[in-house]
Amino acid sequence: MTPAREREYVTALSAIVDSGQKMLAAGASALDAVTEAVRLLEECPLFNAGIGSVFTRDSRHELDACVMDGCRLQAGAVAGVQHLRNPVLAARLVLEQSPHVLLIGEGAEAFAAAHGMERVDNSLFSTPERLLQLRQAQEGGDIVLDHHAAPLDERHKMGTVGAVALDLAGNLAAATSTGGMTNKLPGRVGDSPLPGAGCYANNASVAVSCTGTGEVFMRTLAAYDISALVEYSHLSLQEACERVVMEKLPRAGRQRRPDRRRP
């Protein structure tokens, strides 16, 4: 990453963090703060969420998001949506306006539309940089999925976004949003919209938003594991994160790769 590009990221993130802190200081709920922070990240083309999301193998965008309220242990999520500008807002609708936790694809989009969300063209999420990443992955015959690299391989960080917050009332919340992995198979869903895998919040412990190795985070329930270590083993947040990220995830990431010679 060039210094100029790094400054773009720092500037964007600083502005969004500042906005969230001002909301919390003014008395906003943790759930409102993380929802708005992630919505702003979805609007920024620098990140792999909303506008700026990576492409699937068939040159489209399929987006996932989750929000979780640590006070009530309630969550809402959407996966595989292609026509919702802000998936995190749809996830929030699922949490507040439905009896369900996760809606996918056309059903999620129909539900969001019924609650006033605008349908947008899939091309809204495209950027030249993401298209170049797709072409490079396809030319190399590669599917840039997390399990094709080491669990925390810096080369494969794709910009999934998340936010956690603690409000003045002592409530925790978390939100996560992503476009997934470049050149992924259509229909692939990672950890981001799964409570306990890529997103988790519990007032009794912590709020967690994960980014990295989706398949490994799902197999280990990484976000919940961190919460459980804090709540039941009485580890500090740092100790719990180190236990999961530095010890458990690398072990879980060791798996047989698919044989590309087979049809």
C-alpha positions in Angstrom: 0.0 0.0 0.0 1.4 3.4 -0.9 1.7 6.1 1.7 -1.0 8.2 -0.2 -3.4 5.2 -0.1 -2.7 4.6 3.5 -3.6 8.2 4.3 -6.9 7.8 2.5 -7.8 4.9 4.7 -6.7 6.7 7.9 -8.7 9.8 7.0 -11.8 7.8 6.2 -11.6 5.7 9.3 -10.8 8.6 11.6 -13.8 10.5 10.4 -16.2 7.5 10.9 -14.8 6.8 14.4 -15.1 10.4 15.3 -18.7 10.4 14.1 -19.5 7.3 16.2 -17.9 8.7 19.3 -19.9 11.9 19.0 -23.1 9.8 18.7 -22.3 7.9 21.8 -21.3 11.0 23.8 -24.7 12.5 22.8 -26.5 9.5 24.3 -27.1 7.3 21.2 -27.4 3.6 21.8 -24.5 1.3 21.0 -26.7 -0.4 18.4 -27.4 2.9 16.6 -23.7 3.8 16.7 -22.4 0.6 15.2 -25.2 0.6 12.6 -24.3 4.1 11.5 -20.6 3.5 11.5 -20.9 0.4 9.3 -23.4 2.2 7.0 -20.8 5.0 6.5 -18.1 2.3 5.8 -20.5 0.7 3.2 -20.7 4.1 1.5 -16.9 4.4 1.2 -15.4 2.7 -1.9 -12.1 2.0 -0.1 -13.7 -1.0 1.8 -15.1 -4.4 0.8 -18.6 -3.6 1.9 -21.4 -1.9 0.1 -19.9 0.3 -2.6 -16.4 -1.1 -3.3 -17.3 -4.7 -2.6 -15.4 -7.5 -4.4 -16.7 -9.5 -7.3 -18.0 -13.1 -7.4 -16.8 -15.5 -10.1 -19.7 -14.4 -12.3 -18.7 -10.7 -12.0 -21.5 -9.7 -9.6 -21.6 -8.6 -6.0 -23.2 -10.6 -3.2 -23.2 -8.8 0.2 -23.6 -10.0 3.8 -24.1 -8.1 7.0 -25.0 -8.7 10.7 -25.8 -6.6 13.7 -26.1 -7.8 17.3 -27.5 -6.2 20.5 -25.5 -7.3 23.5 -28.2 -6.1 25.9 -30.9 -8.4 24.6 -28.7 -11.0 22.8 -30.7 -10.3 19.7 -29.2 -10.3 16.2 -30.3 -9.6 12.6 -28.5 -10.5 9.4 -28.7 -10.7 5.7 -26.6 -12.8 3.2 -26.2 -12.9 -0.5 -28.1 -9.7 -1.2 -27.4 -8.0 -4.5 -29.6 -5.0 -4.7 -29.5 -3.3 -1.2 -27.3 -0.3 -1.0 -26.7 -0.7 2.8 -26.9 -4.4 3.9 -26.3 -3.3 7.5 -29.6 -1.4 7.5 -31.3 -4.5 6.2 -29.8 -6.6 8.9 -31.1 -4.0 11.5 -34.6 -4.4 10.0 -34.3 -8.2 10.4 -33.4 -7.7 14.0 -36.2 -5.2 14.8 -39.0 -6.0 12.3 -38.9 -9.8 12.0 -39.0 -12.9 14.3 -35.9 -14.2 12.4 -32.2 -13.8 12.7 -30.9 -14.4 9.1 -32.6 -13.7 5.7 -30.9 -14.5 2.4 -31.0 -13.5 -1.2 -34.2 -12.5 -2.8 -36.2 -13.1 0.4 -34.0 -10.6 2.3 -34.4 -8.1 -0.5 -38.1 -8.5 -0.6 -38.3 -8.1 3.1 -36.2 -4.9 3.0 -38.2 -3.5 0.2 -41.4 -4.1 2.1 -39.9 -2.0 4.9 -39.0 0.9 2.6 -35.5 0.1 1.5 -34.6 1.2 -2.0 -33.6 -1.4 -4.6 -30.4 -0.5 -6.5 -28.6 -1.9 -9.5 -25.8 -4.3 -8.7 -23.3 -2.2 -10.6 -23.5 0.5 -7.9 -21.1 -1.6 -5.9 -18.5 -1.9 -8.6 -15.1 -0.1 -8.7 -12.3 -0.4 -11.2 -9.9 -1.6 -8.5 -12.2 -4.5 -7.5 -12.6 -5.4 -11.2 -8.9 -5.5 -11.6 -8.6 -7.8 -8.6 -11.2 -10.1 -10.1 -9.3 -10.3 -13.5 -6.0 -11.0 -11.7 -7.6 -13.8 -9.7 -9.2 -15.3 -12.8 -6.1 -15.1 -14.8 -4.2 -17.0 -12.1 -7.0 -19.6 -11.9 -7.4 -18.7 -8.3 -10.4 -18.4 -5.9 -9.2 -15.9 -3.3 -10.9 -17.6 -0.4 -9.5 -17.3 3.1 -8.7 -21.0 3.4 -6.3 -20.7 0.4 -4.0 -18.6 2.5 -2.7 -18.7 6.1 -5.5 -17.6 8.5 -4.1 -14.1 8.9 -2.2 -13.7 5.5 -1.8 -10.0 5.0 -2.0 -10.4 1.2 -5.5 -11.6 1.4 -7.1 -9.0 3.6 -10.0 -7.6 1.6 -11.5 -4.9 3.7 -14.5 -6.4 5.5 -15.8 -3.7 7.9 -17.1 -3.8 11.4 -17.7 -1.7 14.5 -18.2 -2.4 18.2 -19.5 0.1 20.8 -20.2 0.6 24.5 -22.9 3.2 25.2 -23.5 5.4 28.3 -26.1 2.9 29.5 -23.5 0.1 29.6 -24.8 -1.7 26.6 -22.6 -3.4 23.9 -23.3 -3.9 20.2 -21.5 -5.1 17.2 -21.9 -4.9 13.4 -20.1 -6.5 10.5 -20.5 -6.1 6.7 -18.7 -7.5 3.7 -18.7 -8.3 0.0 -16.9 -11.6 0.7 -13.9 -12.8 -1.3 -12.7 -12.0 -4.8 -13.8 -14.6 -7.4 -15.8 -16.5 -4.8 -18.4 -19.0 -6.0 -21.9 -17.5 -6.3 -23.8 -18.3 -3.2 -20.8 -18.5 -0.9 -21.5 -17.0 2.5 -18.7 -16.4 5.0 -18.6 -15.6 8.7 -19.7 -12.0 8.6 -23.5 -12.5 8.8 -23.3 -15.3 11.3 -23.8 -14.4 14.9 -21.0 -16.1 16.9 -18.7 -16.5 13.9 -18.0 -13.1 12.6 -20.1 -10.9 14.9 -21.1 -11.2 18.5 -22.1 -8.9 21.4 -23.0 -9.8 25.0 -23.2 -7.3 27.8 -21.8 -10.0 30.1 -18.6 -10.1 28.2 -17.6 -8.3 25.0 -18.6 -7.1 21.6 -16.6 -8.6 18.7 -16.5 -8.0 14.9 -14.2 -10.2 12.9 -12.4 -9.8 9.6 -10.1 -12.4 8.1 -10.4 -16.1 7.4 -14.2 -16.6 6.9 -14.2 -20.4 6.7 -12.0 -20.7 9.7 -14.0 -18.2 11.7 -17.1 -20.2 11.0 -15.6 -23.5 12.0 -14.3 -22.2 15.3 -17.2 -19.7 16.1 -14.4 -17.3 16.8 -16.4 -14.3 17.9 -18.4 -16.3 20.4 -15.3 -18.1 21.6 -13.7 -14.8 22.5 -16.8 -13.8 24.4 -17.0 -17.2 26.2 -13.3 -17.0 27.3 -14.0 -13.6 28.8 -17.2 -14.6 30.5 -16.5 -18.1 31.7 -12.7 -18.3 31.9 -12.4 -14.7 33.1 -9.6 -13.9 30.6 -9.0 -10.2 29.7 -10.2 -9.2 26.2 -6.6 -9.1 25.0 -5.9 -12.6 26.4 -9.0 -14.0 24.9 -8.2 -12.5 21.5 -4.7 -13.8 21.6 -5.9 -17.3 22.5 -8.3 -17.4 19.6 -6.5 -15.5 16.9 -2.9 -16.6 17.6 -3.5 -20.1 18.8 -6.8 -21.6 17.7 -7.4 -20.1 14.3 -4.0 -21.2 12.8 -4.7 -24.8 13.9 -8.2 -24.7 12.5 -6.9 -23.2 9.2 -4.8 -26.3 8.4 -7.0 -28.3 5.9 -6.6 -30.1 2.7 -7.0 -27.9 -0.4 -9.3 -28.9 -3.2 -7.7 -30.8 -6.1 -7.9 -28.4 -9.0 -7.1 -31.1 -11.4 -10.6 -32.6 -10.8 -13.5 -31.3 -12.8 
